[in-house]
């Protein structure tokens, strides 16, 4: 048994932090240890809530206010905040803890920022596995905050039980609301900043999106009235309790009707295929393959071959190389036998 397993399952925060660092490492020996650790962990279920929204909508402020409300009810809350990485330097600010200063000091809360690196979809490569670690550590609610840059942050829906979209008042009319992509996978739309001078504008925005949601095709795992739009204020806390009651009611309804476990099973299938694709791409990162790629790329750049033909030739070469590798391995095994 890994030395991290027992303290992690007992809720030790230092062990959880070390386990997440291990999970996010790209070293082959760390990866092997991470897979062994995941296999040892008990199967515990937390309510996984994905949260996305455009920059400036108040995601961090909302999470802090929402998280404090949940911890006040005796719940343990983990926040996994994915921070965008620079396309030039590859670095990330990872400043979510400083923006959730009060929540970060709460003994029933755990905040972990992670860089997105080159991953698309709004989440980091190992966010799904980090969720498993938080569940094993005994957290009741896991909030997954995406980088939040627009209509394409939909991958978080494949690792969460509920997907919440946070919007700002006057963020678009009803036609904007029916845009496909992030809108059609949202379970609940929360219009933030519904306070002060923006309250009336926020209520009109809620009405606009409520009308837009009625135009979307009904999903089999939604009860009557969902998805829905609600106003909230992270600043005053108004509407947070109603939003939480709607989240828990929807999650309970899906459990009772068999959709909750069914969606998690489909998500597991999705991540199996995603990990398989990532593994196949990783096989390109070998010296002989990189040399061949440079050779073919130079030929395309010189105009000696077109991109489509070069790609087809490269795939044929990779297939032949894999066959040769498998044959050599089988022959070596037969010699040892």
N, C-alpha and C positions, 0 to 999 in steps of 0.2 A: 504494500500500500504506500502511496506517495505521502511524504511528510506533510504536505499541505492538506490532505483530505480531511483528517479529523478536525483540525482547528477551523477549516473552512466550513464544514457542516455544523459546527458549533457557533457560527456567526462571527468568527474572529475577523475584524476588518483588515488587519495587516495581512493575514493569510489570503483574504479575498483580493486585495490589491496585488500581492505577489502572483497569485494565480492568473489574474487578468494580464499582467505583464508577460507571464509565460505563454499564455494563449496568443497574445499579439506578436510574439517573437517569430521571426522567419528562419531562425537557425534550425537545421534538420533535427538535431538532438533535442532541442526544445520542443519542436513539433511532435516528436515521438512521445516525449514525456507528457505533453498537453493532452494528446489523445488517450493516453493511459489514465490520466487524471479524470478526464470526462467520463470514461467508462466506469470508474469507481464511484462516482457521485450518485447519491440517492435521487430518485425521481420525485421531485416536489413541484407543485404548481403555484405560480404567482399569476396575478392578472397583468398581462403584458399590454401596455398602452403605448402605441406609436403616436408621436406628435410632430407635425410639420407646419410650416408657414413661412411666408416671405420674411426676409431680414427687416427688422424694425417693427414687426407686429407685436413684439413683447413676449416671445417664447420663454426666455429666461425668467422674466418677471412673473409670468403666469405659473411656470413650474415651481418657483419658490413659494408663491402664495398657495398654490394647489397642494404642494408637498407638505407645507406647514399645517394645512387643514387636515390632511390625512394622518400625519404623525400625532396631531392633537387627539385623534380618535384611537390612538394606540396601534396604528399600522406602521409597519417598517417599509420604507420607501427607498428604492434604488433609482438613481438618475444616470442614464448612460447618454452623455451628450457628445455628438459627433461634430467635430470642428473641421471646417474646410482647410485643406492644405494648399499652400502656394504652388502654382504651376511652374514657377521659376526656381524657387529654392527648395520646395518640398516641405517647408516648415509649417507649423500650426501655432496659433497663439495659445490655445487650450486655457482660455480665461474664464470658463463657465463657473468655476468655484468662487471666483472673486465677484461674479455678478449674482451669485446666489449665496451671499455671505451669511445670512441668517440660517438658511436651510443647511448649509455645510457644517454648521456647529451643532446641529440637532443630533443627538445620539441615536435616534431612530431613522436617520437618513444617511445615504451613502451616495456621493457624487463622483463619477469617473468620466472625465473628458478623454476622447480618443481622436486621433487625426484620421481624416478620411483617406489620406494618401491619394492614390490614383483611382480609387473606387468610385463608381457612379451609383446613382440611385439614392443618395443621401445618407448612406450608412457606411460604416467601416467594414473591412473584410471579415473580422471576427466578432462583430457585434452580436450575432446570433448565439455564439458560444459563450460570450460574456453574460448574456441573459441567463443561460443555463447555470453559470456559476453563482449568479445572484439568487436564483431560485434555490439552489442547494444550500446557500448561506442563510436561508430562512426569511427572505424578504417577501412581503405580501403583495406589493405593487412594484412593477418595474416600468419606469417611464423611459422611452427611447426617443430622444430629440434628434431629428435629422439636421443636416446642414441648412436646409431650408432656402432654396434658391429659385424655386419656381414650380412648374407643372410636372416635373419628372421624378420627384422624390417619392416614388411609389414602392420601392423595394422594402421599406419598413413594414408595409402591410403583410409581407410574407413572413414576418417574425413576430407579429403582435396579434393579440386577440381583439383589440379595438384600435381603430385608426382615427385620430382626432386631427382635424384641420383647423388651424387658428388663422383667422382673417382680421383685417383692420376695417373700421368703418369706411364706407365709400370706396371700397376696394374694387368695385366693378358692378355693373348692372346685371340684370337677369340673364342676358345673353352671355356675359362673361361667366356666369355661374354654370352654364351647361357645357363648358369646355370639357372634353374627355381627358382622361389621364388621372390626375390627382383628385379631381372632384368626384369621379364615379366610384372611387374606392373608399371615400370617407364614410365613417359610420355616424359621426356627429361633427357638425361645423360650429365652432365657437367664434363669435364676433367679439373680439377683445376691445378694451377701452370704451366700454359702454358706461361712461360716467361724465359728469360735468357737461361742457358744451357739446361733446360728441355723443351724448346719450341718444338724442333723437335721431341723429344720423345713423348710429349703430342699430337702432330699432328698425329703421327703413332698410338697412343692409340685411338684417335678419329676414325681413319679409321678402326681399328680393331673392335671397338664396333659398328660402323655404319654397318659393314658387318654382325656382329652377330645379330643385331636387325632385319635385313632383313630375317633371318631364323626363327624368331618367328611368331606365328600365328597372323594374323591381327585381331585387336579388332574392334567391330562395332562402337565404339565411337571415332575412330581415323581417321583424314583426311589423304590424300595421303602425304607421307613423314614423318609421325609420327608413333612411337616414333623416336627421332633422337638424335645424339650425337654432342656436340659442345665444342670447347675449350674456357676456360675462365682463367683469372688471377685475383685472389682476391688481389694480391699485387699491380699490375699496374692498375687494373680496366678494362683491355682490354677484350672485349667480353661480358661484363655485360649488355650493352644496347641491344646487339643482343639477348642474352638469354631472357631478359625481353620482347622484342618485340615478340619473339616466344611464350612465355608464354601467353601473352595477346591475340595474334592471335588465339592460340589453344582454350583458354577459350571462346573467342567470337564465334568461329566456332561451338563449342559445344552448346552454347546458341542458335544460329540460327537454329541448327538442332535438338533441343530438348533433347540433351544428358546431358546438364548441370543439369537441374532440375530432369531429370530421375535418374541420378547418386546420387543426394542428397536424392531422395526418397528411393532408395535402401539402402543408408547408414543409413537413419533413421530406416528402417526395421532391418538392421543388429544390430544397437545399442539397439533397443527394445529387441531383443532376447538376446543380451549380458547382458543387465541389468536384464532381467528375470533370466538368468543363475546365475548371481552374487547374486541375491536376494535369490534364492533357496539354494545356497551354504552358504549364511549368516545364514540360518535357522539351520545349523549345529552347530552354535556357541551359544548353549544354555547349561546350566549346565547338564540337564538330558541326552542330546545328547552326550556331551563331556564325561560324565561318561560311557555311553554305548560304545562309541568309544574306550575308554581306555580298557574297559573290553574285547571287541572283539579283540583289538590289542594285548593284553597280551596273549589271547588264541592262536592267530596265532603265536606269538613269541615262545610260549611253544611247538608248534607243535601239539596242540590239534585240530586245524582247519586249512584248507588251505586258502590262501588269497581270492580265487574266491568264495568259499562257504561262507566265513565270510562276504564278501561284499554283496552277494545276501541276506544273512540273515539280514544284517544291513538295506538294502533297504526295505525289507519286514517290518521290525520293524518300520522304519520311516513312511512308508505308513499307517500302523495301527495307529501310534501315531497321524498323521495328521487327520485321519478319526475321532478318538476319540475327538480331539480338535475341529473339525468342528461341531460334534454332540453336544458337551457341549455348544458351542457358540450358536447354533440354539436353544437349550433348554432354555438357559438363556434369549434369545430374546423373546421366546414365553411366558416365565413367566412374563417378564416385560410388554408384550402386554396385 
